[in-house]
Amino acid sequence: MSIWDKVKNEALNQFIEVIEWLDESQDTLVYRFPVHGQEIKNGAQLIVRESQAAVFVHEGQVADAFGPGRYTIDGGNTPILSKLGAWKYGFNSPFKSEVYFVNTKQFTDMKWGTSNPIMLRDNDFGIVQLRAFGAYSLRVADPSTFIKEIAGTNAHFQTEDIDAQLKRAIVTEFSDALGELKIPALDLASQYKELGEAIRAKINEDFSTYGLEVTKFYVENISVPQAVQDAIDKRAAMGALGDAQRYMQFQAADALRDAAQNEGGGAGLGAGLGAGFAVGNQMANVFGGGAQQGGQAPQQPAAAMIACPSCGKPNAVGTKFCGDCGGKMEVAKVPCVKCGAELREGAKFCSECGSSQEKQKCANCQAELNAGAKFCNECGTKVE
């Protein structure tokens, strides 16, 4: 073996190297392989794994991109060599180039959300403000374009480096899609999937210029302001009531039951209940007026009722005796022993202050004291 051949073989052994990248970060989009002096040796082994692409950049321009596989840089099976002008020297000389590994896998569970509310014209609520958030999946569809347009010469480009820009683009397209689709606020929850697909298609029109593709887009929630939410809750409650008149009758029955259990209710409470019945029936007629079928006469308002002070059964206002127990509907009134409020005769407790109506006795002579008395009428002892 000649001295020249020996030098040549030693050079070959020295120049051979392996170019590969093992990603352990899970969020790296582009990684620049650290080639010493940017010199790629003839005979170097290039290993590109699944969900990767290797992009060669020569003299500031993207020369070629390689998909998954194993390649030998020897000028025979590597198209890049023809683009770089092959070798300048007689034996296997190195050439200068940068190698960028691009992660082409899907990056999942990337979050998006509206930092400010979106104004929307709604047929039900007029102008409403909407907030939304969700998630999306992203991948690099064109490694060469992505390096040209976004990554540049960064040695380590991660998802967080482009996250803010992507979110702004997503929110812009989301707002535009809401305005074009004109989905009522009450129907948005049933259109999340359709809305997500429509927005994904619009986003990919912009992202394709970056070499990126959104593979999945999810709308997790679209919320309205609390005032609109309260209005929706009220509308749902009104719908749940159904027949307004039956609801008022049910409420009146509960009020009568409570009146019968109240010892100090008195005729005043019964009159209040009667007035409440009248107002309730008027409200029922207002709510039910629009539901009257053609040809049917509107229902007549029910007569005002008042509870019997003895048995609690309802009787028409103006009745002198109870139709159930025969008790007198009008009863004598006496003042409360403590606050002076008018109570029905025989009431044990005051309906205003709750005080017991048993007459107070003098601590000295045990004589009954009048309501509000400060001294005993019999012995003159001061009432404490």
MODATA-V99808 format. One record per residue. PSI is psi in whole degrees, 0 to 359 (999 if undefined). OMEGA is omega in degrees with one decimal (none if undefined). D_CENTER is the distance of its C-alpha to the mean C-alpha in Angstrom with 2 decimals. Layout:
# MODATA-V99808
psi: (PSI | PSI)
omega: (OMEGA | OMEGA)
d_center: (D_CENTER | D_CENTER)
This chain:
# MODATA-V99808
psi: (131 | 164 | 324 | 318 | 321 | 316 | 322 | 316 | 319 | 323 | 319 | 313 | 324 | 325 | 335 | 130 | 169 | 128 | 112 | 168 | 126 | 114 | 123 | 358 | 332 | 0 | 16 | 129 | 317 | 136 | 126 | 122 | 130 | 85 | 129 | 123 | 14 | 26 | 119 | 123 | 146 | 133 | 359 | 149 | 125 | 121 | 118 | 121 | 170 | 146 | 27 | 160 | 140 | 125 | 124 | 130 | 120 | 124 | 41 | 359 | 145 | 120 | 314 | 161 | 141 | 135 | 188 | 137 | 183 | 130 | 147 | 122 | 89 | 7 | 353 | 308 | 17 | 106 | 338 | 330 | 325 | 327 | 334 | 1 | 19 | 209 | 150 | 345 | 167 | 326 | 180 | 91 | 151 | 159 | 153 | 130 | 154 | 141 | 122 | 127 | 127 | 129 | 114 | 9 | 170 | 130 | 109 | 168 | 40 | 130 | 150 | 159 | 160 | 118 | 332 | 151 | 151 | 128 | 133 | 136 | 121 | 140 | 331 | 318 | 6 | 230 | 121 | 157 | 128 | 143 | 147 | 157 | 164 | 205 | 163 | 163 | 142 | 147 | 159 | 114 | 327 | 96 | 319 | 315 | 321 | 318 | 320 | 315 | 328 | 300 | 319 | 229 | 16 | 132 | 337 | 103 | 121 | 170 | 327 | 341 | 340 | 359 | 314 | 317 | 319 | 320 | 319 | 319 | 321 | 314 | 322 | 313 | 326 | 315 | 318 | 320 | 320 | 318 | 323 | 321 | 333 | 49 | 127 | 149 | 325 | 342 | 0 | 320 | 331 | 0 | 17 | 314 | 312 | 321 | 319 | 319 | 320 | 319 | 322 | 318 | 320 | 322 | 319 | 336 | 323 | 318 | 337 | 332 | 344 | 355 | 17 | 160 | 132 | 113 | 329 | 145 | 123 | 133 | 109 | 323 | 140 | 118 | 154 | 163 | 161 | 324 | 318 | 322 | 321 | 320 | 321 | 319 | 320 | 319 | 320 | 321 | 320 | 322 | 327 | 336 | 324 | 246 | 111 | 325 | 319 | 323 | 318 | 322 | 321 | 317 | 320 | 321 | 320 | 321 | 320 | 320 | 316 | 323 | 322 | 332 | 351 | 115 | 327 | 23 | 311 | 176 | 331 | 319 | 320 | 319 | 321 | 320 | 320 | 317 | 322 | 321 | 315 | 314 | 319 | 318 | 323 | 319 | 320 | 321 | 322 | 313 | 323 | 353 | 320 | 344 | 1 | 134 | 154 | 134 | 349 | 135 | 143 | 149 | 141 | 142 | 140 | 151 | 148 | 140 | 157 | 142 | 142 | 130 | 345 | 307 | 348 | 1 | 145 | 140 | 155 | 146 | 134 | 347 | 135 | 330 | 146 | 133 | 351 | 313 | 351 | 2 | 155 | 130 | 331 | 128 | 155 | 153 | 140 | 153 | 152 | 139 | 344 | 307 | 349 | 4 | 149 | 129 | 157 | 150 | 133 | 355 | 137 | 335 | 151 | 133 | 348 | 307 | 350 | 8 | 148 | 141 | 7 | 131 | 142 | 143 | 150 | 133 | 341 | 308 | 359 | 16 | 146 | 136 | 148 | 158 | 127 | 4 | 138 | 342 | 151 | 135 | 342 | 308 | 353 | 10 | 139 | 134 | 125 | 999)
omega: (-178.7 | 178.9 | -179.6 | 178.3 | 179.7 | 178.6 | -180.0 | -179.6 | 178.4 | 178.5 | 178.4 | -179.2 | -178.1 | -174.4 | -176.1 | 176.1 | -179.3 | 178.3 | -179.9 | -178.1 | 174.6 | -175.5 | 177.2 | -175.0 | -178.9 | 179.1 | -179.0 | 177.6 | -177.5 | 177.9 | 178.5 | -178.1 | -176.7 | 176.6 | -177.0 | -180.0 | -177.7 | -178.1 | 175.5 | -175.7 | 174.3 | -176.4 | 178.3 | -179.3 | 176.6 | 179.6 | 178.3 | -176.9 | 175.9 | -177.3 | 174.7 | 170.3 | 178.5 | -177.4 | 177.4 | 177.4 | -176.6 | 179.2 | 174.9 | -179.7 | 176.8 | -176.4 | -177.8 | 178.1 | -177.0 | 175.3 | -178.1 | 178.8 | 179.0 | -175.6 | 174.8 | -179.1 | -178.6 | 178.1 | -178.2 | -175.1 | -176.3 | -176.9 | -176.7 | -175.6 | 178.8 | 179.0 | -179.0 | 179.2 | 178.7 | -176.7 | 179.3 | -172.3 | -174.8 | 177.1 | -167.9 | -179.2 | 177.2 | 173.0 | -177.4 | 179.0 | 174.8 | 179.3 | 178.0 | 173.4 | -179.3 | 178.8 | -176.6 | 178.7 | 176.6 | 174.0 | -172.1 | 175.4 | 172.7 | -170.5 | 171.7 | 179.2 | 179.9 | 178.9 | 177.0 | -179.3 | 178.7 | 179.1 | -178.5 | 175.7 | -175.9 | -178.7 | -176.9 | -171.5 | -178.9 | 178.7 | 179.3 | 176.6 | -176.9 | 170.6 | -177.3 | 174.3 | -179.3 | -178.0 | 178.2 | 176.2 | -172.5 | 172.6 | 176.2 | -178.5 | -179.5 | -176.4 | -177.8 | 179.6 | -178.8 | 179.2 | -179.9 | -169.6 | -170.7 | -170.0 | -178.5 | -177.8 | 178.7 | -179.6 | -178.0 | -175.7 | -175.9 | -177.9 | -178.9 | 179.2 | -178.8 | -174.2 | -177.5 | 179.8 | 179.4 | -179.8 | 178.7 | 179.1 | -179.0 | -179.2 | 178.0 | -179.9 | 178.1 | 179.1 | -179.8 | -179.5 | 178.1 | 179.9 | -177.9 | -176.6 | 177.8 | 177.7 | 178.6 | -177.8 | -179.1 | -177.2 | -176.2 | -176.3 | -179.3 | -176.4 | -177.3 | -177.0 | 179.7 | 178.9 | 179.2 | 179.8 | 179.4 | -179.8 | 179.5 | 179.6 | 179.5 | -179.8 | -177.4 | 174.9 | 178.3 | -174.3 | -179.2 | 177.8 | 176.2 | -174.2 | -177.5 | 177.1 | 172.8 | -176.7 | 178.1 | 176.7 | -175.7 | 170.5 | -176.7 | -177.9 | 170.8 | -174.7 | 178.0 | 178.0 | -176.3 | -179.6 | 177.8 | 177.7 | 177.3 | 178.4 | 177.5 | 179.0 | 178.9 | 178.4 | 178.3 | 179.1 | 178.3 | 177.2 | 179.7 | -179.6 | -178.9 | -179.2 | -176.8 | -178.0 | 178.1 | 178.1 | 179.3 | 177.4 | 177.9 | 177.9 | 179.5 | 178.5 | 176.7 | 179.5 | 177.5 | 178.5 | 178.4 | 179.6 | -179.8 | -178.3 | -177.4 | -177.9 | -174.8 | -176.1 | 176.0 | -179.7 | -179.8 | 178.6 | 179.1 | 178.3 | 177.9 | 177.5 | 179.3 | 177.8 | 178.5 | 176.6 | -177.7 | 178.9 | 179.9 | 179.8 | 177.7 | 177.8 | 179.4 | 179.1 | 178.8 | -179.1 | -173.9 | -176.0 | -178.0 | -176.6 | -179.4 | 177.7 | -179.9 | 178.0 | -178.9 | 179.8 | 178.0 | -179.0 | 177.1 | 178.9 | 179.4 | 179.9 | 178.2 | -175.7 | 176.6 | -176.5 | 175.2 | -179.1 | -178.2 | -174.6 | 178.3 | -179.5 | -179.1 | 175.4 | 179.2 | 178.0 | -177.9 | 177.4 | -177.2 | -179.8 | -178.4 | 179.3 | -177.8 | -177.9 | -179.2 | -179.4 | -179.8 | -178.2 | 179.1 | -178.1 | 178.6 | -178.9 | 178.4 | -180.0 | 175.0 | -177.6 | -176.6 | -175.3 | 177.6 | 178.9 | -178.8 | 179.2 | 174.3 | -178.3 | -179.1 | 179.0 | -177.6 | -179.4 | -179.6 | 178.9 | -179.7 | -176.3 | 177.4 | -178.1 | 174.5 | -176.1 | 173.5 | -174.5 | -179.7 | -179.9 | 178.6 | -178.8 | -177.1 | -174.4 | 178.9 | 177.1 | 179.1 | -178.1 | 175.7 | 179.9 | 177.5 | -178.7 | 178.2 | 177.2 | 180.0 | 179.2 | -176.2 | -174.4 | 177.7 | 179.4 | 179.3 | -179.9 | -179.6 | none)
d_center: (78.91 | 79.35 | 77.91 | 75.73 | 74.21 | 73.54 | 71.73 | 69.73 | 68.64 | 67.70 | 65.61 | 63.85 | 63.05 | 61.82 | 59.59 | 57.80 | 54.27 | 50.99 | 47.89 | 44.67 | 41.23 | 39.40 | 35.74 | 34.55 | 31.66 | 29.14 | 27.68 | 30.86 | 31.14 | 34.75 | 37.61 | 41.08 | 43.85 | 46.24 | 49.52 | 52.43 | 53.69 | 51.50 | 54.44 | 53.82 | 56.96 | 58.57 | 58.03 | 54.64 | 52.27 | 48.77 | 46.32 | 43.02 | 40.73 | 38.21 | 34.99 | 37.12 | 39.13 | 41.96 | 42.62 | 46.02 | 46.28 | 49.88 | 51.01 | 47.54 | 46.90 | 45.07 | 47.99 | 46.55 | 43.67 | 44.17 | 42.05 | 42.24 | 45.86 | 48.88 | 50.98 | 54.30 | 54.87 | 58.52 | 58.75 | 59.23 | 55.92 | 53.61 | 53.00 | 52.01 | 55.64 | 56.78 | 54.20 | 55.28 | 58.94 | 59.90 | 62.06 | 64.49 | 66.80 | 69.09 | 67.40 | 63.81 | 62.58 | 59.00 | 56.81 | 54.12 | 50.55 | 46.99 | 44.96 | 41.15 | 39.22 | 35.93 | 33.31 | 32.41 | 30.15 | 26.46 | 24.22 | 21.12 | 17.68 | 17.70 | 14.40 | 13.31 | 10.90 | 11.57 | 13.44 | 14.01 | 12.43 | 13.90 | 16.27 | 16.55 | 19.27 | 18.30 | 21.08 | 19.59 | 18.20 | 20.18 | 18.66 | 14.89 | 12.80 | 9.76 | 7.73 | 6.94 | 7.81 | 9.94 | 13.55 | 17.01 | 20.63 | 23.55 | 27.33 | 30.46 | 32.07 | 35.10 | 36.28 | 39.00 | 36.81 | 34.17 | 36.95 | 38.44 | 35.32 | 33.06 | 34.65 | 38.10 | 40.38 | 37.81 | 39.17 | 35.81 | 32.70 | 29.34 | 25.80 | 24.81 | 27.55 | 25.81 | 22.12 | 21.65 | 23.55 | 21.64 | 18.23 | 19.75 | 21.14 | 17.94 | 16.03 | 19.20 | 19.44 | 15.82 | 16.49 | 19.85 | 18.72 | 16.35 | 19.37 | 21.81 | 20.15 | 19.52 | 17.02 | 16.33 | 12.90 | 13.50 | 14.36 | 11.70 | 10.21 | 13.88 | 14.55 | 12.35 | 15.62 | 17.84 | 15.72 | 15.71 | 19.47 | 20.21 | 18.58 | 20.36 | 23.62 | 23.32 | 22.48 | 25.46 | 27.74 | 27.24 | 27.01 | 30.27 | 32.19 | 31.15 | 32.17 | 28.61 | 26.70 | 23.05 | 23.57 | 20.02 | 16.79 | 13.47 | 10.27 | 7.74 | 4.57 | 5.40 | 4.61 | 8.08 | 10.21 | 11.22 | 14.48 | 13.29 | 11.16 | 14.50 | 16.45 | 14.65 | 15.31 | 18.88 | 19.47 | 18.50 | 20.81 | 23.57 | 23.37 | 23.68 | 26.82 | 28.77 | 32.32 | 32.13 | 35.83 | 35.57 | 32.70 | 34.93 | 37.83 | 35.87 | 34.89 | 38.58 | 39.80 | 37.71 | 39.14 | 42.68 | 42.25 | 41.17 | 44.15 | 46.57 | 45.51 | 45.90 | 49.51 | 49.46 | 47.63 | 50.78 | 51.48 | 49.24 | 46.17 | 47.43 | 47.88 | 44.33 | 43.13 | 45.32 | 43.84 | 40.34 | 41.38 | 42.64 | 39.48 | 37.34 | 39.52 | 39.28 | 35.47 | 35.68 | 38.04 | 35.77 | 32.72 | 34.98 | 37.13 | 35.02 | 35.05 | 38.90 | 40.44 | 43.27 | 46.66 | 45.43 | 46.47 | 43.87 | 43.99 | 46.21 | 44.72 | 45.70 | 48.28 | 47.25 | 47.68 | 48.70 | 48.82 | 52.26 | 52.84 | 54.71 | 52.78 | 49.48 | 49.90 | 48.81 | 51.65 | 51.90 | 52.17 | 55.90 | 57.05 | 59.73 | 59.70 | 57.01 | 57.36 | 56.37 | 58.23 | 60.66 | 59.66 | 60.08 | 56.93 | 58.17 | 58.77 | 60.40 | 58.30 | 59.03 | 57.57 | 55.41 | 57.65 | 55.22 | 53.24 | 55.48 | 52.81 | 54.33 | 53.99 | 55.54 | 58.78 | 58.40 | 54.82 | 54.45 | 51.51 | 50.43 | 47.31 | 46.70 | 47.40 | 47.70 | 51.19 | 53.75 | 56.40 | 59.33 | 61.91 | 62.41 | 65.83 | 68.03 | 67.98 | 71.78 | 73.33 | 70.47 | 70.92 | 67.88 | 66.38 | 65.20 | 61.62 | 61.09 | 64.62 | 65.16 | 68.66 | 70.29 | 72.65 | 75.10 | 75.54 | 73.74 | 71.47 | 68.33 | 65.16 | 62.54)
